[in-house]
Amino acid sequence: MFNLKLAKHIEFQEHLNENSDGNSGINFTATVLARAFWPSSYFPDPNIAGPNIPSEMVKCVEDFEGFYETRRKGRKLRWIFSLGSCNINGNFESKTIELIVSTYQVIAFLRIQEAD
């Protein structure tokens, strides 16, 4: 049986190769879930602004939204950043360590990196 999630990931990567103006260096995947499968407490209030995400993440979000729109016309995505996670390779003096952090933590890391 072919893994449907893998097939969607391959489709998105092909879409990026065909339509992106350059690789941001970020390997991005998104999981789309139907709202009916989650309690309403997981969904942020649409009247409250979400996090101010860095430009690297904005590019990923825009690329995925463009891909999703071509596949699912008329459906609207709502980003729930509190459910996300990121894998970051931290390059330290003696070794490289992979850090698995929340989306909010990676936003903070990228903001600190911008300031340096």
C-alpha positions as CSV (number, residue, x, y, z in Angstrom):
1,M,0.0,0.0,0.0
2,F,1.4,3.4,-1.0
3,N,1.7,5.9,1.8
4,L,-0.7,8.7,1.0
5,K,1.2,11.2,3.2
6,L,4.4,10.4,1.3
7,A,2.5,10.9,-2.0
8,K,1.3,14.4,-0.9
9,H,4.8,15.3,0.2
10,I,6.2,14.3,-3.2
11,E,3.5,16.3,-5.0
12,F,4.3,19.4,-2.9
13,Q,8.1,19.0,-3.6
14,E,7.4,18.7,-7.3
15,H,5.2,21.8,-7.1
16,L,8.1,23.7,-5.4
17,N,10.5,22.6,-8.0
18,E,8.2,23.8,-10.8
19,N,7.0,27.1,-9.2
20,S,9.5,28.3,-6.7
21,D,11.9,31.1,-7.4
22,G,14.6,29.6,-5.2
23,N,15.2,27.2,-2.4
24,S,14.9,28.9,1.0
25,G,17.0,26.1,2.5
26,I,14.1,25.0,4.6
27,N,12.6,21.5,4.2
28,F,8.9,22.2,4.9
29,T,6.0,19.8,5.2
30,A,2.5,20.6,6.4
31,T,-0.3,18.3,7.6
32,V,-3.8,19.4,6.6
33,L,-6.5,18.2,9.0
34,A,-10.3,18.6,8.7
35,R,-11.7,20.9,11.4
36,A,-14.2,18.2,12.4
37,F,-11.4,16.0,13.7
38,W,-10.2,18.5,16.3
39,P,-11.9,20.0,19.4
40,S,-12.6,23.7,18.9
41,S,-10.2,24.6,21.7
42,Y,-7.3,23.8,19.3
43,F,-8.4,26.6,16.9
44,P,-7.3,30.1,17.8
45,D,-9.7,32.9,17.8
46,P,-9.7,34.3,14.2
47,N,-10.1,37.9,15.7
48,I,-6.7,37.6,17.4
49,A,-3.6,38.0,15.3
50,G,-1.3,35.1,15.0
51,P,2.4,35.2,15.5
52,N,4.6,37.6,13.4
53,I,6.5,34.8,11.6
54,P,9.9,35.5,10.0
55,S,10.2,35.9,6.2
56,E,11.7,32.4,5.8
57,M,8.6,30.9,7.3
58,V,6.3,33.3,5.4
59,K,7.7,32.0,2.1
60,C,7.0,28.4,3.2
61,V,3.5,29.2,4.2
62,E,2.8,31.0,0.9
63,D,4.3,28.2,-1.2
64,F,2.1,25.6,0.6
65,E,-1.0,27.8,0.2
66,G,-0.3,28.1,-3.5
67,F,0.1,24.3,-3.8
68,Y,-3.1,23.7,-1.7
69,E,-5.1,26.1,-3.8
70,T,-4.3,24.2,-7.0
71,R,-5.5,21.0,-5.4
72,R,-8.4,22.1,-3.3
73,K,-10.2,25.0,-4.9
74,G,-12.5,26.9,-2.5
75,R,-11.1,25.5,0.7
76,K,-9.5,27.8,3.2
77,L,-6.4,26.9,5.3
78,R,-6.1,28.1,8.9
79,W,-2.6,27.9,10.3
80,I,-2.4,26.6,13.9
81,F,1.2,27.3,14.8
82,S,0.9,26.0,18.3
83,L,0.5,22.4,16.9
84,G,3.7,22.6,14.8
85,S,7.2,21.5,15.4
86,C,10.6,22.1,13.8
87,N,13.8,20.2,13.5
88,I,16.8,22.5,13.7
89,N,20.5,21.5,13.2
90,G,22.5,23.5,15.7
91,N,26.1,23.8,14.8
92,F,28.2,24.0,18.0
93,E,32.0,24.2,18.3
94,S,32.5,20.4,18.8
95,K,29.5,18.9,17.0
96,T,26.1,19.4,15.3
97,I,23.0,18.6,17.4
98,E,19.5,18.2,16.0
99,L,17.0,20.2,18.1
100,I,13.3,19.4,17.9
101,V,11.4,22.5,19.0
102,S,8.0,24.1,18.8
103,T,7.1,26.6,16.1
104,Y,7.1,29.4,18.6
105,Q,10.6,28.4,19.7
106,V,11.9,28.5,16.1
107,I,10.3,31.9,15.6
108,A,12.3,33.1,18.6
109,F,15.5,31.5,17.3
110,L,15.1,33.1,13.9
111,R,14.4,36.5,15.5
112,I,17.6,36.2,17.6
113,Q,19.6,35.1,14.5
114,E,18.3,38.2,12.6
115,A,19.5,40.5,15.4
116,D,23.0,39.1,15.3
